[in-house]
Amino acid sequence: MNELEEIKNCLVEMKDLSSLMVDLAFSSVMYNSEDIAEEVYLLEERMDELTLKVKKLALKAAKKEEKPTKLLSIIDMAMINEQISDAAYKISDLVLRDVEPHPIIRRIMEDTEEELGRVEVKKGSVLIGKTLKQLKLPSKIGVRILAIKRGTRYIYNPTKDDRIEEGDTLIAVGSDLDKLKELAEE
């Protein structure tokens, strides 16, 4: 794979990652969830890795370009995504630093019946090997999967055809995360 193709793949991942981070950061504050705030922290580290990779690849690609300054927009795009992820981290850091939420945020939290959390899929779980379509989690238990963490890789906004594997960490929102935890452990 050439440098430009690798850069494209990194930028796509960075776009998905920054979007997920913003959603999770606001959710961590809304639900006062340290678990989700910590997930944002981990995602921010991944964004740092991707930013550095894009910069290195752009420098490498510049050697082959007639007009290497054209690659500056690539570095700019990487840096902008990095800034978005830094902002998301700062938002979720409020939870990690135990900053007392403003009363209006508490009111929003009281009005919502959903919670947000991470659930690890254990060996022997009934979820293993099934697609999200087969599981029908939103209709059966009122839970929606926002992302699947598989090792160090994330599947953002998983589709109905994505399969759950042993060891996956499900980042989910819904009214019955306890039921999802039970299913992940059975």
C-alpha positions as CSV (number, residue, x, y, z in Angstrom):
1,M,0.0,0.0,0.0
2,N,1.4,3.4,-0.9
3,E,1.7,6.3,1.5
4,L,-1.4,8.2,0.1
5,E,-3.6,5.1,0.5
6,E,-2.4,4.7,4.1
7,I,-3.0,8.4,4.8
8,K,-6.5,8.1,3.5
9,N,-7.2,5.1,5.8
10,C,-5.8,6.9,8.8
11,L,-7.8,10.1,8.0
12,V,-11.0,8.0,7.7
13,E,-10.3,6.4,11.1
14,M,-9.5,9.8,12.6
15,K,-12.8,11.2,11.4
16,D,-14.8,8.3,12.8
17,L,-12.8,8.4,16.0
18,S,-13.2,12.1,16.6
19,S,-17.0,11.8,16.1
20,L,-17.2,8.9,18.5
21,M,-15.1,10.8,21.1
22,V,-17.3,13.8,21.1
23,D,-20.4,11.7,21.6
24,L,-18.8,9.7,24.4
25,A,-17.3,12.8,26.0
26,F,-20.7,14.6,26.3
27,S,-22.3,11.3,27.4
28,S,-19.7,10.8,30.1
29,V,-20.6,14.2,31.6
30,M,-24.3,13.7,31.1
31,Y,-24.3,10.3,32.8
32,N,-21.4,11.1,35.1
33,S,-19.7,7.9,33.8
34,E,-16.0,7.5,34.7
35,D,-16.0,4.3,32.5
36,I,-16.8,6.3,29.4
37,A,-14.5,9.2,30.4
38,E,-11.7,6.6,30.6
39,E,-12.6,5.3,27.2
40,V,-12.3,8.8,25.8
41,Y,-8.8,8.9,27.3
42,L,-7.9,5.7,25.6
43,L,-9.3,6.9,22.3
44,E,-7.3,10.1,22.6
45,E,-4.1,8.1,22.8
46,R,-5.1,6.3,19.6
47,M,-5.7,9.7,17.9
48,D,-2.2,10.8,18.9
49,E,-0.8,7.7,17.3
50,L,-2.7,8.3,14.1
51,T,-1.7,11.9,14.0
52,L,1.9,11.0,14.2
53,K,1.5,8.3,11.6
54,V,-0.1,10.7,9.1
55,K,2.6,13.3,9.6
56,K,5.4,10.7,9.0
57,L,3.6,9.3,5.9
58,A,3.0,12.8,4.5
59,L,6.8,13.5,4.9
60,K,7.6,10.3,3.2
61,A,5.1,11.0,0.4
62,A,6.5,14.5,0.0
63,K,9.7,13.1,-1.4
64,K,7.8,11.8,-4.4
65,E,5.6,14.8,-5.1
66,E,6.3,17.5,-7.6
67,K,4.6,20.0,-5.3
68,P,5.0,18.7,-1.8
69,T,3.2,21.7,-0.3
70,K,-0.1,20.0,-1.6
71,L,0.4,17.6,1.3
72,L,0.0,20.4,3.9
73,S,-3.8,20.0,3.8
74,I,-3.4,16.4,4.8
75,I,-1.3,17.4,7.9
76,D,-3.9,20.2,8.6
77,M,-6.7,17.7,8.5
78,A,-4.9,15.4,10.9
79,M,-4.2,18.3,13.2
80,I,-7.8,19.4,13.2
81,N,-9.0,15.9,14.1
82,E,-6.4,15.9,16.9
83,Q,-7.8,19.2,18.2
84,I,-11.3,17.7,18.2
85,S,-10.1,14.7,20.2
86,D,-8.2,17.0,22.6
87,A,-11.4,18.9,23.2
88,A,-13.4,15.7,23.7
89,Y,-10.8,14.6,26.3
90,K,-11.1,18.0,28.1
91,I,-14.9,17.5,28.3
92,S,-14.7,14.0,29.7
93,D,-11.8,15.1,32.0
94,L,-14.5,17.0,34.0
95,V,-15.8,13.6,35.1
96,L,-12.4,12.2,35.9
97,R,-11.5,15.3,38.0
98,D,-14.8,15.1,39.9
99,V,-15.9,18.5,38.8
100,E,-19.4,19.1,40.2
101,P,-21.9,19.3,37.3
102,H,-24.0,22.4,37.0
103,P,-27.6,21.9,38.2
104,I,-28.9,22.1,34.6
105,I,-26.8,19.1,33.7
106,R,-28.2,17.2,36.7
107,R,-31.7,18.0,35.5
108,I,-30.9,16.6,32.1
109,M,-29.5,13.5,33.7
110,E,-32.6,13.1,35.8
111,D,-34.9,13.4,32.8
112,T,-33.1,10.7,30.8
113,E,-33.8,7.0,31.5
114,E,-30.8,5.8,29.5
115,E,-27.4,5.0,30.8
116,L,-24.1,4.6,29.1
117,G,-21.4,2.1,29.8
118,R,-18.8,-0.5,28.7
119,V,-19.5,-4.2,28.8
120,E,-16.9,-6.9,28.2
121,V,-18.0,-10.1,26.4
122,K,-16.8,-13.0,28.4
123,K,-16.1,-16.6,27.3
124,G,-19.3,-18.6,26.9
125,S,-21.5,-15.5,26.4
126,V,-24.7,-16.0,24.3
127,L,-23.7,-12.9,22.3
128,I,-20.5,-14.5,20.8
129,G,-20.8,-15.2,17.1
130,K,-24.1,-13.3,16.6
131,T,-24.6,-10.2,14.5
132,L,-26.3,-7.2,15.9
133,K,-29.2,-7.9,13.6
134,Q,-29.6,-11.4,15.1
135,L,-29.4,-10.0,18.7
136,K,-32.0,-7.2,18.1
137,L,-30.8,-5.5,21.3
138,P,-32.7,-2.2,20.8
139,S,-36.1,-3.9,20.6
140,K,-35.4,-6.7,23.1
141,I,-33.6,-5.0,25.9
142,G,-33.6,-1.3,24.9
143,V,-29.8,-1.1,24.4
144,R,-27.9,0.3,21.4
145,I,-24.3,-0.5,20.7
146,L,-22.3,2.7,19.8
147,A,-19.0,1.0,19.3
148,I,-17.2,-2.3,19.6
149,K,-13.6,-2.4,20.9
150,R,-11.8,-5.4,19.6
151,G,-8.3,-5.5,21.1
152,T,-6.9,-2.1,20.2
153,R,-9.2,-1.6,17.2
154,Y,-12.6,0.1,17.3
155,I,-15.6,-0.6,15.2
156,Y,-17.5,2.8,15.2
157,N,-21.2,2.9,14.6
158,P,-21.3,-0.9,14.0
159,T,-23.8,-2.1,11.4
160,K,-26.4,-4.8,11.8
161,D,-24.0,-7.3,10.1
162,D,-21.1,-6.8,12.7
163,R,-20.5,-9.9,14.8
164,I,-19.8,-9.9,18.5
165,E,-16.6,-11.8,19.5
166,E,-15.3,-13.1,22.8
167,G,-13.3,-10.4,24.5
168,D,-15.0,-7.5,22.7
169,T,-15.8,-4.5,24.8
170,L,-19.2,-3.1,23.9
171,I,-19.8,0.6,24.3
172,A,-23.5,0.9,24.7
173,V,-26.3,3.2,25.7
174,G,-29.8,2.2,26.8
175,S,-32.3,1.6,29.6
176,D,-31.0,-1.8,30.7
177,L,-27.3,-2.1,30.6
178,D,-27.5,-4.6,33.5
179,K,-29.3,-7.1,31.1
180,L,-26.6,-6.6,28.5
181,K,-24.0,-7.3,31.2
182,E,-25.8,-10.5,32.1
183,L,-25.9,-11.6,28.4
184,A,-22.2,-10.8,28.0
185,E,-21.3,-13.1,31.0
186,E,-23.6,-16.1,30.4
